[in-house]
Amino acid sequence: QVQQVESGGGLVQAGGSLRLSCAASGRTFSSYAMGWFRQAPGKEREFVAAISWSGGSTYYADSVKGRFTISRDNAKNTVYLQMNSLKPEDTAVYYCATARSHGLYSGSYVAIEYDYWGQGTQVTVSA
């Protein structure tokens, strides 16, 4: 049904920047909130950022506030994650996901609120 394909991951030095893209299809893209999660080896999947259907509301994990920016281009069915001032702690596989809801609410940071996931893209930040 719904598909997401992430791209833009790679290897960068600490302090550098990277922009991830997620192209979505299969469901009316602009009708649903979108999120980014990440997972490092041996760790649980961690919430990173979310954006409402209109792009008017965003929510970020404390660990990335001020450094990461989530945005969306509904005309291109694409959501982005601009990552600046990267740290080695940001190293993980990053996943985009389509939410079950249209907007954001208090539960939008948990993975169970998202029903479709991409394959992930690796981000590695060296010191």
One Martini backbone bead per residue (centre of mass of N, CA, C, O) as a GRO file, in nm:
protein
  127
    1GLN     BB    1   0.077   0.050  -0.031
    2VAL     BB    2   0.276   0.210   0.145
    3GLN     BB    3   0.570   0.405   0.050
    4GLN     BB    4   0.921   0.439   0.153
    5VAL     BB    5   1.216   0.634   0.043
    6GLU     BB    6   1.534   0.664   0.142
    7SER     BB    7   1.781   0.937   0.137
    8GLY     BB    8   2.123   1.083   0.205
    9GLY     BB    9   2.313   0.917   0.327
   10GLY     BB   10   2.629   0.900   0.527
   11LEU     BB   11   2.956   1.043   0.553
   12VAL     BB   12   3.054   1.252   0.831
   13GLN     BB   13   3.164   1.512   1.004
   14ALA     BB   14   3.182   1.676   1.266
   15GLY     BB   15   2.963   1.958   1.200
   16GLY     BB   16   2.808   1.867   0.978
   17SER     BB   17   2.595   1.800   0.689
   18LEU     BB   18   2.256   1.664   0.620
   19ARG     BB   19   2.011   1.536   0.376
   20LEU     BB   20   1.706   1.387   0.401
   21SER     BB   21   1.494   1.167   0.208
   22CYS     BB   22   1.127   1.102   0.150
   23ALA     BB   23   0.951   0.897  -0.064
   24ALA     BB   24   0.602   0.890  -0.116
   25SER     BB   25   0.337   0.632  -0.143
   26GLY     BB   26  -0.024   0.512  -0.164
   27ARG     BB   27  -0.099   0.782  -0.013
   28THR     BB   28  -0.220   1.066   0.079
   29PHE     BB   29   0.028   1.260   0.174
   30SER     BB   30  -0.111   1.535   0.288
   31SER     BB   31  -0.301   1.370   0.514
   32TYR     BB   32  -0.024   1.302   0.673
   33ALA     BB   33   0.184   1.242   0.900
   34MET     BB   34   0.542   1.267   0.970
   35GLY     BB   35   0.846   1.068   1.038
   36TRP     BB   36   1.150   1.038   1.234
   37PHE     BB   37   1.384   0.773   1.284
   38ARG     BB   38   1.624   0.590   1.497
   39GLN     BB   39   1.896   0.326   1.486
   40ALA     BB   40   2.114   0.169   1.687
   41PRO     BB   41   2.312  -0.060   1.786
   42GLY     BB   42   2.140  -0.202   2.061
   43LYS     BB   43   1.893  -0.011   2.015
   44GLU     BB   44   1.626   0.166   2.023
   45ARG     BB   45   1.392   0.320   1.873
   46GLU     BB   46   1.410   0.672   1.782
   47PHE     BB   47   1.295   0.972   1.808
   48VAL     BB   48   1.314   1.284   1.612
   49ALA     BB   49   1.064   1.367   1.404
   50ALA     BB   50   0.771   1.578   1.319
   51ILE     BB   51   0.488   1.627   1.081
   52SER     BB   52   0.230   1.763   0.958
   53TRP     BB   53   0.024   1.769   0.689
   54SER     BB   54   0.092   2.093   0.641
   55GLY     BB   55   0.362   2.186   0.817
   56GLY     BB   56   0.269   2.369   1.077
   57SER     BB   57   0.380   2.123   1.253
   58THR     BB   58   0.636   2.049   1.498
   59TYR     BB   59   0.861   1.782   1.630
   60TYR     BB   60   1.126   1.729   1.879
   61ALA     BB   61   1.386   1.603   1.998
   62ASP     BB   62   1.605   1.712   2.230
   63SER     BB   63   1.873   1.605   2.079
   64VAL     BB   64   1.787   1.797   1.798
   65LYS     BB   65   1.740   2.066   1.884
   66GLY     BB   66   1.858   2.319   1.659
   67ARG     BB   67   1.972   2.106   1.421
   68PHE     BB   68   1.701   2.002   1.317
   69THR     BB   69   1.487   1.980   1.010
   70ILE     BB   70   1.155   1.952   0.924
   71SER     BB   71   1.002   1.877   0.601
   72ARG     BB   72   0.765   1.950   0.323
   73ASP     BB   73   0.658   1.831  -0.017
   74ASN     BB   74   0.358   1.765  -0.152
   75ALA     BB   75   0.415   1.786  -0.461
   76LYS     BB   76   0.659   1.549  -0.409
   77ASN     BB   77   0.615   1.345  -0.179
   78THR     BB   78   0.817   1.487   0.047
   79VAL     BB   79   1.050   1.435   0.311
   80TYR     BB   80   1.267   1.613   0.539
   81LEU     BB   81   1.614   1.609   0.687
   82GLN     BB   82   1.790   1.855   0.839
   83MET     BB   83   2.140   1.820   0.928
   84ASN     BB   84   2.313   1.981   1.183
   85SER     BB   85   2.569   1.961   1.381
   86LEU     BB   86   2.701   1.691   1.387
   87LYS     BB   87   2.721   1.388   1.576
   88PRO     BB   88   2.821   1.081   1.672
   89GLU     BB   89   2.535   1.026   1.815
   90ASP     BB   90   2.381   1.026   1.521
   91THR     BB   91   2.449   0.747   1.466
   92ALA     BB   92   2.239   0.578   1.222
   93VAL     BB   93   1.938   0.453   1.131
   94TYR     BB   94   1.710   0.607   0.911
   95TYR     BB   95   1.352   0.662   0.939
   96CYS     BB   96   1.056   0.672   0.768
   97ALA     BB   97   0.704   0.773   0.841
   98THR     BB   98   0.359   0.699   0.850
   99ALA     BB   99   0.090   0.811   0.991
  100ARG     BB  100  -0.238   0.770   1.131
  101SER     BB  101  -0.245   1.072   1.130
  102HIS     BB  102  -0.278   1.416   1.048
  103GLY     BB  103  -0.166   1.513   1.310
  104LEU     BB  104  -0.046   1.636   1.609
  105TYR     BB  105   0.044   1.475   1.923
  106SER     BB  106   0.144   1.327   2.218
  107GLY     BB  107   0.196   1.039   2.040
  108SER     BB  108   0.407   1.117   1.792
  109TYR     BB  109   0.683   0.974   1.928
  110VAL     BB  110   0.568   0.692   1.865
  111ALA     BB  111   0.589   0.413   1.662
  112ILE     BB  112   0.281   0.308   1.681
  113GLU     BB  113   0.175   0.573   1.512
  114TYR     BB  114   0.306   0.407   1.275
  115ASP     BB  115   0.238   0.210   0.961
  116TYR     BB  116   0.480   0.318   0.770
  117TRP     BB  117   0.803   0.207   0.633
  118GLY     BB  118   1.114   0.232   0.561
  119GLN     BB  119   1.447   0.100   0.503
  120GLY     BB  120   1.665   0.300   0.536
  121THR     BB  121   1.949   0.518   0.637
  122GLN     BB  122   2.282   0.575   0.667
  123VAL     BB  123   2.444   0.744   0.948
  124THR     BB  124   2.781   0.881   0.970
  125VAL     BB  125   2.975   1.016   1.245
  126SER     BB  126   3.278   1.165   1.274
  127ALA     BB  127   3.551   1.288   1.482
   0.00000   0.00000   0.00000
